[in-house]
Amino acid sequence: MIAVVGDNASTELSDYVVPYGILARSGVADVMALATAEGPISTTTDMGKPGFRIEPEATIARFDARFPDGADYVIVPATRNTPALHDWIAQQVAKGATIVSICNGAQIVARSGMMDGHLATAHWASEQERMERQPAIRWVKNARYVADRNWVSSAGVSAAMPTSIALVEAIAGRAHASALADELAIADWSARHDSDAFQPRFGHNLTALATTVYTNAWFHHDDALGIPAAPGVDEVALALTVDAYSSTGRSHAWLVADSVAPLRTRHGLRVIPDRSTGEMAGLDHVLAAPDATAPGKAVDRALAGIASLYGRTNAYGVALLLEYPDFHD
């Protein structure tokens, strides 16, 4: 049993959806989408723009009632820091769960004190803050993910993909993980990574980061981009596409479907479209549906589209924010 948990008020989109989609697709475990309270989960993208909402399968209270022995693994994305979530994670640990944090979800777990003394990693941009605020944790650089006993943590947003494949390998073996990676078009799911390459440096990446994070907001309005979706859409490709386009500093991606009624993705996640096809008049662009691309290539496809719309420097800035190592200016 794998539980993916997020706070209703704010949960990072790809951190939540990517592990859910890959692990559900793998067939090696039952995967449940949970929220801390009743109602949909409001997601945010890496730059803080609203993403599409998600209808969870259960609250943590209803999960506890149904599974009193707890989950085997708990996936913790970057999400709102709440006592209820801390308490629930602690209860799951006491029941024997392995905690898997995605990106800055490590900070949520770290603030509980339960990771003290353990190896861990998170998004490159939070490195200084983490080292200052949680010095008892042995923070690791230059790793896509780190496993230390019953604690697993990953680097920035895109690291959710190799981390999820590695978890499949831990559960079902190398052959199963390799077949799944081939199916997803994920060539490498090792922990090898150069997080230092993402740190701002003159003459290297500072222009791209400054353009994406600051300059675009000062000199450009947000384009409204429509991302089409239909029942059966691949949730991993969808989340990564929305996240990437909403991290440009120049655009906000909206999920568009035939109606705003919840639709079920390829592996059973219920997502709520932002607009119906009858409400597309205010959109600046409607992009191609992401489902034609293998999930492992979704970021590449989005970055190519961003480069075409806003320039390659902007696309490189997005790759840096998503901590995606396979794109360069």
MARTOR-611282 format. One record per residue (C-alpha): residue in one letter; y negated, z negated, x negated. Coordinates in nm, 4 decimals. Layout:
N
+---+----------+----------+----------+
: r :       yy :       zz :       xx :
+---+----------+----------+----------+
: A :        Y :        Z :        X :
...
+---+----------+----------+----------+
This chain:
329
+---+----------+----------+----------+
: r :       yy :       zz :       xx :
+---+----------+----------+----------+
: M :   0.0000 :   0.0000 :   0.0000 :
: I :  -0.3378 :   0.1087 :  -0.1379 :
: A :  -0.6552 :  -0.0144 :   0.0296 :
: V :  -0.9861 :   0.1646 :  -0.0328 :
: V :  -1.2661 :  -0.0708 :   0.0704 :
: G :  -1.6400 :  -0.0266 :   0.1161 :
: D :  -1.9306 :  -0.2084 :   0.2737 :
: N :  -2.0595 :  -0.0527 :   0.5951 :
: A :  -2.4242 :  -0.0564 :   0.4919 :
: S :  -2.3935 :   0.1341 :   0.1633 :
: T :  -2.0995 :   0.2758 :  -0.0318 :
: E :  -2.1072 :   0.5513 :  -0.2934 :
: L :  -1.9608 :   0.8643 :  -0.1343 :
: S :  -1.7379 :   1.0115 :  -0.4059 :
: D :  -1.6316 :   0.6721 :  -0.5387 :
: Y :  -1.4763 :   0.6027 :  -0.1981 :
: V :  -1.3534 :   0.9451 :  -0.0873 :
: V :  -1.2105 :   1.0894 :  -0.4104 :
: P :  -0.9507 :   0.8157 :  -0.4727 :
: Y :  -0.8641 :   0.8120 :  -0.1029 :
: G :  -0.8074 :   1.1882 :  -0.0945 :
: I :  -0.6085 :   1.2169 :  -0.4177 :
: L :  -0.3903 :   0.9138 :  -0.3531 :
: A :  -0.3233 :   1.0136 :   0.0084 :
: R :  -0.2351 :   1.3644 :  -0.1052 :
: S :   0.0044 :   1.2309 :  -0.3688 :
: G :   0.2445 :   1.0869 :  -0.1119 :
: V :   0.3329 :   0.7961 :  -0.3412 :
: A :   0.1761 :   0.5252 :  -0.1243 :
: D :   0.0287 :   0.4425 :   0.2128 :
: V :  -0.3487 :   0.4638 :   0.1760 :
: M :  -0.5894 :   0.2933 :   0.4161 :
: A :  -0.9664 :   0.3375 :   0.4445 :
: L :  -1.1233 :  -0.0042 :   0.5053 :
: A :  -1.4697 :  -0.1434 :   0.5725 :
: T :  -1.6020 :  -0.4954 :   0.5563 :
: A :  -1.7080 :  -0.4908 :   0.9249 :
: E :  -1.6764 :  -0.2900 :   1.2447 :
: G :  -1.8407 :   0.0501 :   1.2692 :
: P :  -1.8819 :   0.3470 :   1.0353 :
: I :  -1.9499 :   0.3299 :   0.6631 :
: S :  -2.2893 :   0.4681 :   0.5610 :
: T :  -2.2430 :   0.6399 :   0.2266 :
: T :  -2.4941 :   0.7200 :  -0.0426 :
: T :  -2.4796 :   0.9809 :  -0.3159 :
: D :  -2.5294 :   0.9110 :  -0.6848 :
: M :  -2.9088 :   0.9517 :  -0.6571 :
: G :  -2.9231 :   0.7248 :  -0.3530 :
: K :  -2.9591 :   0.9871 :  -0.0813 :
: P :  -2.7578 :   0.9339 :   0.2387 :
: G :  -2.4184 :   1.1025 :   0.2474 :
: F :  -2.2043 :   1.1605 :   0.5547 :
: R :  -2.0660 :   0.8602 :   0.7389 :
: I :  -1.7008 :   0.7622 :   0.7433 :
: E :  -1.5014 :   0.6004 :   1.0227 :
: P :  -1.2677 :   0.3494 :   0.8530 :
: E :  -0.9164 :   0.2889 :   0.9774 :
: A :  -0.9642 :  -0.0873 :   0.9904 :
: T :  -1.1829 :  -0.3749 :   0.8881 :
: I :  -1.0685 :  -0.6086 :   0.6133 :
: A :  -0.9992 :  -0.8716 :   0.8808 :
: R :  -0.7722 :  -0.6377 :   1.0774 :
: F :  -0.6015 :  -0.5296 :   0.7557 :
: D :  -0.5280 :  -0.8937 :   0.6753 :
: A :  -0.3799 :  -0.9479 :   1.0188 :
: R :  -0.1550 :  -0.6449 :   0.9837 :
: F :  -0.0650 :  -0.6933 :   0.6151 :
: P :  -0.0694 :  -1.0679 :   0.5439 :
: D :   0.0956 :  -1.0112 :   0.2055 :
: G :  -0.1981 :  -0.7950 :   0.0991 :
: A :  -0.2283 :  -0.4569 :  -0.0718 :
: D :  -0.0581 :  -0.3521 :  -0.3930 :
: Y :  -0.3771 :  -0.1845 :  -0.5134 :
: V :  -0.7376 :  -0.2268 :  -0.3975 :
: I :  -0.9884 :   0.0488 :  -0.4791 :
: V :  -1.3451 :  -0.0842 :  -0.5117 :
: P :  -1.6195 :   0.1815 :  -0.5266 :
: A :  -1.9834 :   0.1204 :  -0.6063 :
: T :  -2.0894 :  -0.0505 :  -0.2859 :
: R :  -2.3195 :  -0.3206 :  -0.1505 :
: N :  -2.2670 :  -0.6579 :  -0.3116 :
: T :  -2.1655 :  -0.9062 :  -0.0378 :
: P :  -1.9941 :  -1.2486 :  -0.0318 :
: A :  -1.7455 :  -1.1167 :   0.2257 :
: L :  -1.6293 :  -0.8444 :  -0.0120 :
: H :  -1.6096 :  -1.0842 :  -0.3078 :
: D :  -1.4015 :  -1.3291 :  -0.1063 :
: W :  -1.1661 :  -1.0585 :   0.0158 :
: I :  -1.1121 :  -0.9162 :  -0.3330 :
: A :  -1.0354 :  -1.2676 :  -0.4587 :
: Q :  -0.7839 :  -1.3154 :  -0.1777 :
: Q :  -0.6151 :  -0.9845 :  -0.2619 :
: V :  -0.5931 :  -1.0838 :  -0.6287 :
: A :  -0.4319 :  -1.4135 :  -0.5284 :
: K :  -0.1738 :  -1.2143 :  -0.3325 :
: G :  -0.0907 :  -1.0047 :  -0.6388 :
: A :  -0.3023 :  -0.6918 :  -0.5946 :
: T :  -0.4186 :  -0.4755 :  -0.8819 :
: I :  -0.7935 :  -0.4136 :  -0.8528 :
: V :  -0.9161 :  -0.0632 :  -0.9374 :
: S :  -1.2946 :  -0.0310 :  -0.9642 :
: I :  -1.4602 :   0.3099 :  -0.9579 :
: C :  -1.7881 :   0.3668 :  -1.1447 :
: N :  -2.0242 :   0.0737 :  -1.0827 :
: G :  -1.7734 :  -0.0813 :  -0.8471 :
: A :  -1.6893 :  -0.2715 :  -1.1657 :
: Q :  -2.0138 :  -0.4621 :  -1.1226 :
: I :  -1.9086 :  -0.5712 :  -0.7750 :
: V :  -1.5846 :  -0.7089 :  -0.9134 :
: A :  -1.7565 :  -0.8472 :  -1.2239 :
: R :  -2.0035 :  -1.0552 :  -1.0226 :
: S :  -1.7119 :  -1.2438 :  -0.8714 :
: G :  -1.6238 :  -1.3771 :  -1.2163 :
: M :  -1.2652 :  -1.2599 :  -1.1806 :
: M :  -1.2871 :  -1.0002 :  -1.4601 :
: D :  -1.4095 :  -1.2434 :  -1.7237 :
: G :  -1.2170 :  -1.1995 :  -2.0458 :
: H :  -1.0773 :  -0.8624 :  -1.9414 :
: L :  -1.1449 :  -0.5134 :  -2.0747 :
: A :  -1.3469 :  -0.2946 :  -1.8364 :
: T :  -1.5795 :   0.0032 :  -1.8135 :
: A :  -1.8244 :   0.1573 :  -1.5649 :
: H :  -2.0999 :   0.4227 :  -1.5380 :
: W :  -2.2801 :   0.4866 :  -1.8667 :
: A :  -2.6213 :   0.4166 :  -1.7103 :
: S :  -2.5350 :   0.0535 :  -1.6295 :
: E :  -2.4136 :  -0.0275 :  -1.9799 :
: Q :  -2.7068 :  -0.2430 :  -2.0945 :
: E :  -2.7326 :  -0.4258 :  -1.7615 :
: R :  -2.3607 :  -0.5023 :  -1.7590 :
: M :  -2.3581 :  -0.6338 :  -2.1140 :
: E :  -2.6511 :  -0.8643 :  -2.0389 :
: R :  -2.5409 :  -0.9893 :  -1.6975 :
: Q :  -2.1644 :  -1.0134 :  -1.7472 :
: P :  -2.1191 :  -1.0898 :  -2.1187 :
: A :  -1.7840 :  -1.2589 :  -2.0579 :
: I :  -1.6303 :  -0.9197 :  -1.9777 :
: R :  -1.5172 :  -0.7102 :  -2.2733 :
: W :  -1.7039 :  -0.3907 :  -2.1850 :
: V :  -1.5510 :  -0.0759 :  -2.3336 :
: K :  -1.7381 :   0.2447 :  -2.4172 :
: N :  -1.5968 :   0.5941 :  -2.4564 :
: A :  -1.3152 :   0.5668 :  -2.2041 :
: R :  -1.2702 :   0.7429 :  -1.8701 :
: Y :  -1.0748 :   0.4433 :  -1.7471 :
: V :  -0.9428 :   0.1146 :  -1.8813 :
: A :  -0.6371 :  -0.0807 :  -1.7681 :
: D :  -0.6036 :  -0.4475 :  -1.8575 :
: R :  -0.3136 :  -0.6161 :  -1.6783 :
: N :  -0.3995 :  -0.6161 :  -1.3057 :
: W :  -0.7545 :  -0.4847 :  -1.3601 :
: V :  -0.8339 :  -0.1141 :  -1.3818 :
: S :  -1.1859 :   0.0263 :  -1.4082 :
: S :  -1.3316 :   0.3740 :  -1.4432 :
: A :  -1.6439 :   0.5324 :  -1.5865 :
: G :  -1.9004 :   0.7261 :  -1.3793 :
: V :  -1.8501 :   0.9119 :  -1.0526 :
: S :  -1.6331 :   1.2053 :  -1.1655 :
: A :  -1.3960 :   0.9681 :  -1.3492 :
: A :  -1.2485 :   0.8869 :  -1.0081 :
: M :  -1.0357 :   1.2037 :  -1.0434 :
: P :  -0.8464 :   1.1261 :  -1.3675 :
: T :  -0.8264 :   0.7585 :  -1.2741 :
: S :  -0.6556 :   0.8464 :  -0.9462 :
: I :  -0.4057 :   1.0740 :  -1.1225 :
: A :  -0.3346 :   0.8004 :  -1.3781 :
: L :  -0.2675 :   0.5600 :  -1.0916 :
: V :  -0.0213 :   0.8092 :  -0.9421 :
: E :   0.1500 :   0.8258 :  -1.2818 :
: A :   0.1726 :   0.4465 :  -1.2936 :
: I :   0.3354 :   0.4389 :  -0.9501 :
: A :   0.5563 :   0.7480 :  -0.9512 :
: G :   0.5892 :   0.8706 :  -1.3085 :
: R :   0.4526 :   1.1423 :  -1.5347 :
: A :   0.6252 :   1.4373 :  -1.3671 :
: H :   0.4844 :   1.3557 :  -1.0234 :
: A :   0.1353 :   1.3030 :  -1.1659 :
: S :   0.1514 :   1.6273 :  -1.3637 :
: A :   0.2559 :   1.8279 :  -1.0574 :
: L :  -0.0273 :   1.6756 :  -0.8549 :
: A :  -0.2809 :   1.7425 :  -1.1304 :
: D :  -0.1727 :   2.1079 :  -1.1435 :
: E :  -0.2082 :   2.1331 :  -0.7666 :
: L :  -0.5584 :   1.9861 :  -0.7835 :
: A :  -0.6567 :   2.1937 :  -1.0909 :
: I :  -0.7193 :   1.8817 :  -1.3014 :
: A :  -0.6257 :   1.9796 :  -1.6555 :
: D :  -0.6614 :   1.6408 :  -1.8245 :
: W :  -0.6354 :   1.2927 :  -1.6784 :
: S :  -0.6233 :   1.1025 :  -2.0059 :
: A :  -0.8619 :   0.8170 :  -2.0804 :
: R :  -1.0303 :   1.0155 :  -2.3604 :
: H :  -1.4072 :   1.0222 :  -2.3088 :
: D :  -1.7371 :   1.0187 :  -2.4959 :
: S :  -1.9691 :   0.8041 :  -2.2862 :
: D :  -2.2269 :   0.7997 :  -2.5666 :
: A :  -2.2861 :   1.1711 :  -2.5044 :
: F :  -2.4412 :   1.0857 :  -2.1671 :
: Q :  -2.6942 :   0.8345 :  -2.2994 :
: P :  -3.0523 :   0.9761 :  -2.3021 :
: R :  -3.1397 :   1.1253 :  -2.6404 :
: F :  -3.4323 :   1.3402 :  -2.7574 :
: G :  -3.3230 :   1.6914 :  -2.8431 :
: H :  -2.9945 :   1.6463 :  -2.6634 :
: N :  -3.0088 :   1.5673 :  -2.2920 :
: L :  -3.3364 :   1.3850 :  -2.2231 :
: T :  -3.5066 :   1.6891 :  -2.0716 :
: A :  -3.2228 :   1.7450 :  -1.8256 :
: L :  -3.2120 :   1.3803 :  -1.7175 :
: A :  -3.5902 :   1.3570 :  -1.6849 :
: T :  -3.5998 :   1.6793 :  -1.4825 :
: T :  -3.3327 :   1.5671 :  -1.2410 :
: V :  -3.4333 :   1.2034 :  -1.2014 :
: Y :  -3.8128 :   1.2217 :  -1.2212 :
: T :  -3.9851 :   1.5593 :  -1.2556 :
: N :  -3.8228 :   1.7256 :  -0.9570 :
: A :  -3.9297 :   1.4454 :  -0.7245 :
: W :  -4.2878 :   1.4649 :  -0.8508 :
: F :  -4.3325 :   1.8398 :  -0.8131 :
: H :  -4.0843 :   1.9596 :  -0.5486 :
: H :  -3.9926 :   1.8778 :  -0.1918 :
: D :  -3.6269 :   1.8325 :  -0.0972 :
: D :  -3.4513 :   2.1444 :   0.0249 :
: A :  -3.2216 :   2.0763 :   0.3203 :
: L :  -2.8808 :   2.2243 :   0.2403 :
: G :  -2.6028 :   2.2656 :   0.4953 :
: I :  -2.2448 :   2.2055 :   0.3772 :
: P :  -2.0063 :   2.3444 :   0.6420 :
: A :  -1.6951 :   2.1477 :   0.7322 :
: A :  -1.4154 :   2.1853 :   0.9854 :
: P :  -1.1091 :   1.9764 :   1.0715 :
: G :  -0.8663 :   1.9856 :   0.7800 :
: V :  -1.1366 :   2.0201 :   0.5123 :
: D :  -1.0376 :   1.8816 :   0.1748 :
: E :  -1.2182 :   1.5501 :   0.1521 :
: V :  -1.2301 :   1.5412 :  -0.2292 :
: A :  -1.3999 :   1.8807 :  -0.2622 :
: L :  -1.6315 :   1.7952 :   0.0255 :
: A :  -1.7498 :   1.4620 :  -0.1164 :
: L :  -1.8033 :   1.5964 :  -0.4684 :
: T :  -1.9987 :   1.8941 :  -0.3345 :
: V :  -2.2291 :   1.6798 :  -0.1209 :
: D :  -2.2731 :   1.4298 :  -0.4043 :
: A :  -2.3638 :   1.6973 :  -0.6581 :
: Y :  -2.6171 :   1.8824 :  -0.4432 :
: S :  -2.7815 :   1.5577 :  -0.3326 :
: S :  -2.8225 :   1.4504 :  -0.6961 :
: T :  -3.0493 :   1.7382 :  -0.8043 :
: G :  -3.3772 :   1.5666 :  -0.7182 :
: R :  -3.4593 :   1.8870 :  -0.5295 :
: S :  -3.2145 :   1.8937 :  -0.2418 :
: H :  -3.0370 :   1.6872 :   0.0195 :
: A :  -2.6972 :   1.8054 :   0.1394 :
: W :  -2.6114 :   1.7633 :   0.5070 :
: L :  -2.2618 :   1.7902 :   0.6521 :
: V :  -2.2583 :   2.0552 :   0.9270 :
: A :  -1.9780 :   2.1145 :   1.1797 :
: D :  -1.9301 :   2.2590 :   1.5279 :
: S :  -2.0288 :   1.9219 :   1.6726 :
: V :  -2.1290 :   1.5785 :   1.5469 :
: A :  -1.8044 :   1.4293 :   1.6770 :
: P :  -1.5897 :   1.2767 :   1.4001 :
: L :  -1.3529 :   1.5239 :   1.2376 :
: R :  -1.0336 :   1.4513 :   1.0486 :
: T :  -1.0043 :   1.5765 :   0.6918 :
: R :  -0.6977 :   1.7234 :   0.5278 :
: H :  -0.5495 :   1.3836 :   0.4519 :
: G :  -0.6593 :   1.1900 :   0.7549 :
: L :  -1.0038 :   1.0509 :   0.6707 :
: R :  -1.2397 :   1.0581 :   0.9693 :
: V :  -1.5892 :   1.1749 :   0.8737 :
: I :  -1.8981 :   1.2125 :   1.0919 :
: P :  -2.1014 :   1.5341 :   1.0514 :
: D :  -2.4782 :   1.4990 :   1.0133 :
: R :  -2.5650 :   1.8043 :   1.2208 :
: S :  -2.3988 :   2.0495 :   1.4558 :
: T :  -2.4158 :   2.4232 :   1.4070 :
: G :  -2.6728 :   2.4254 :   1.6868 :
: E :  -2.9036 :   2.2114 :   1.4737 :
: M :  -2.9248 :   2.4326 :   1.1659 :
: A :  -3.2713 :   2.5785 :   1.2219 :
: G :  -3.4362 :   2.3323 :   0.9832 :
: L :  -3.2004 :   2.3977 :   0.6932 :
: D :  -3.3303 :   2.5850 :   0.3894 :
: H :  -2.9859 :   2.7079 :   0.2827 :
: V :  -2.6337 :   2.6975 :   0.4218 :
: L :  -2.3781 :   2.6957 :   0.1426 :
: A :  -2.0221 :   2.8236 :   0.1442 :
: A :  -1.7627 :   2.5766 :   0.2681 :
: P :  -1.6146 :   2.3877 :  -0.0301 :
: D :  -1.2534 :   2.4164 :   0.0858 :
: A :  -1.1955 :   2.7482 :  -0.0901 :
: T :  -1.2007 :   2.5725 :  -0.4289 :
: A :  -0.9316 :   2.3462 :  -0.5714 :
: P :  -1.0653 :   1.9870 :  -0.5675 :
: G :  -1.0557 :   1.9628 :  -0.9447 :
: K :  -1.2954 :   2.2582 :  -0.9657 :
: A :  -1.5348 :   2.1370 :  -0.6956 :
: V :  -1.7864 :   1.9930 :  -0.9425 :
: D :  -1.7801 :   2.3122 :  -1.1514 :
: R :  -1.8461 :   2.5193 :  -0.8433 :
: A :  -2.1277 :   2.2925 :  -0.7274 :
: L :  -2.2912 :   2.2902 :  -1.0709 :
: A :  -2.2779 :   2.6697 :  -1.0848 :
: G :  -2.4471 :   2.6831 :  -0.7439 :
: I :  -2.7104 :   2.4307 :  -0.8537 :
: A :  -2.7783 :   2.6330 :  -1.1693 :
: S :  -2.8291 :   2.9424 :  -0.9549 :
: L :  -3.0704 :   2.7647 :  -0.7180 :
: Y :  -3.2593 :   2.5344 :  -0.9546 :
: G :  -3.1728 :   2.6316 :  -1.3098 :
: R :  -2.9136 :   2.5310 :  -1.5635 :
: T :  -3.1158 :   2.2375 :  -1.6974 :
: N :  -3.1107 :   2.0809 :  -1.3511 :
: A :  -2.7369 :   2.1424 :  -1.3213 :
: Y :  -2.6850 :   1.9740 :  -1.6580 :
: G :  -2.8829 :   1.6739 :  -1.5357 :
: V :  -2.6505 :   1.6434 :  -1.2353 :
: A :  -2.3459 :   1.6670 :  -1.4634 :
: L :  -2.4891 :   1.3810 :  -1.6700 :
: L :  -2.5457 :   1.1671 :  -1.3603 :
: L :  -2.1918 :   1.2338 :  -1.2382 :
: E :  -2.0659 :   1.1632 :  -1.5925 :
: Y :  -1.8934 :   1.5002 :  -1.5859 :
: P :  -1.7960 :   1.6034 :  -1.9411 :
: D :  -1.7187 :   1.9734 :  -1.8887 :
: F :  -2.0706 :   2.1135 :  -1.8386 :
: H :  -2.3435 :   2.1632 :  -2.0971 :
: D :  -2.6968 :   2.3014 :  -2.0926 :
+---+----------+----------+----------+
